[in-house]
Amino acid sequence: MKKLDAYEEELLTAYEKGALQSTSPSKVDLSKFKAAASATFIKDRRINIRLSTPDLMDIQTRALEEGIPYQTFIASVLHKYVTGRLAEKASSLAPRSTGRNEKRRSG
């Protein structure tokens, strides 16, 4: 199991103390949620892309860490990007070591 981050720890602690209450959405909100979910998960187009082997291997590794198929992972990343919800963590700005040739060009 993945280690919980601070927010997840806070939620778990609140849950264990009984501080959280379950609520039901209104019919209007429920209708909006259903419409948004349906629009998000309709996959009616197919595309083909070419990726380098190392990039595909990194994608497959990340998908495995998330516990989802790599095609679903790619679709999720693309969806987050086009909806403006893809945010980079400061630690992810530095390149990950992938075993690729990492020599830098001087000049």
C-alpha positions as CSV (number, residue, x, y, z in Angstrom):
1,M,0.0,0.0,0.0
2,K,1.2,3.5,-0.8
3,K,2.3,5.7,2.1
4,L,-0.3,8.3,3.0
5,D,0.5,12.0,2.5
6,A,-0.3,14.6,5.2
7,Y,-3.8,15.3,3.8
8,E,-4.7,11.6,3.7
9,E,-3.4,11.2,7.2
10,E,-5.5,14.1,8.4
11,L,-8.6,12.5,6.8
12,L,-7.9,9.1,8.2
13,T,-7.5,10.6,11.7
14,A,-10.7,12.5,11.4
15,Y,-12.5,9.4,10.2
16,E,-11.2,7.3,13.0
17,K,-12.3,9.9,15.6
18,G,-15.8,9.9,14.1
19,A,-15.4,13.6,13.1
20,L,-16.7,13.1,9.6
21,Q,-20.3,13.0,8.7
22,S,-21.8,11.5,5.6
23,T,-24.0,13.7,3.5
24,S,-26.1,13.2,0.4
25,P,-26.0,15.5,-2.6
26,S,-29.1,17.3,-3.7
27,K,-30.9,15.9,-6.8
28,V,-29.6,18.8,-8.8
29,D,-26.0,18.2,-7.7
30,L,-26.4,14.5,-8.3
31,S,-27.6,15.1,-11.8
32,K,-24.6,17.4,-12.5
33,F,-22.2,14.8,-11.1
34,K,-23.7,12.0,-13.3
35,A,-23.5,14.2,-16.4
36,A,-19.9,15.1,-15.7
37,A,-18.9,11.5,-15.0
38,S,-20.6,10.3,-18.2
39,A,-18.9,13.0,-20.3
40,T,-15.5,12.2,-18.7
41,F,-15.7,8.5,-19.4
42,I,-17.0,8.4,-22.9
43,K,-14.2,7.2,-25.0
44,D,-15.4,7.3,-28.6
45,R,-12.2,8.2,-30.4
46,R,-9.1,6.2,-31.0
47,I,-5.6,7.7,-31.7
48,N,-2.2,6.2,-32.4
49,I,1.0,7.7,-31.2
50,R,4.6,6.8,-31.3
51,L,6.7,6.9,-28.2
52,S,10.3,6.1,-27.5
53,T,10.8,2.8,-25.7
54,P,12.3,4.5,-22.6
55,D,9.3,6.9,-22.3
56,L,6.8,4.0,-22.7
57,M,8.7,2.1,-20.0
58,D,8.5,5.1,-17.7
59,I,4.8,5.5,-18.4
60,Q,4.2,1.8,-17.7
61,T,6.2,2.0,-14.4
62,R,4.2,5.1,-13.3
63,A,0.9,3.4,-14.2
64,L,2.0,0.3,-12.3
65,E,2.7,2.5,-9.2
66,E,-0.8,3.9,-9.5
67,G,-2.3,0.5,-10.0
68,I,-4.0,1.2,-13.4
69,P,-3.4,0.1,-17.0
70,Y,-0.9,2.3,-18.8
71,Q,-3.4,3.3,-21.5
72,T,-5.8,4.5,-18.7
73,F,-2.9,6.4,-17.2
74,I,-2.0,8.1,-20.4
75,A,-5.7,9.1,-21.0
76,S,-5.8,10.4,-17.4
77,V,-2.7,12.6,-17.8
78,L,-4.0,14.0,-21.1
79,H,-7.4,14.7,-19.6
80,K,-5.8,16.5,-16.6
81,Y,-3.6,18.5,-19.0
82,V,-6.4,19.7,-21.2
83,T,-8.6,20.6,-18.2
84,G,-5.8,22.6,-16.6
85,R,-5.6,20.3,-13.6
86,L,-2.1,18.8,-14.3
87,A,0.3,20.4,-11.8
88,E,3.9,19.6,-11.5
89,K,5.4,19.1,-8.0
90,A,8.6,20.9,-7.4
91,S,10.4,17.6,-6.9
92,S,9.2,16.4,-10.3
93,L,10.8,19.3,-12.1
94,A,14.2,17.7,-11.8
95,P,14.7,14.9,-14.4
96,R,14.2,11.4,-13.1
97,S,17.1,9.0,-13.7
98,T,15.9,6.6,-16.3
99,G,19.1,4.9,-17.2
100,R,19.2,6.9,-20.4
101,N,22.4,8.5,-21.7
102,E,22.4,11.6,-19.4
103,K,25.6,13.3,-20.6
104,R,25.2,17.0,-21.0
105,R,26.5,19.0,-24.0
106,S,28.7,21.9,-23.1
107,G,28.5,25.0,-25.2
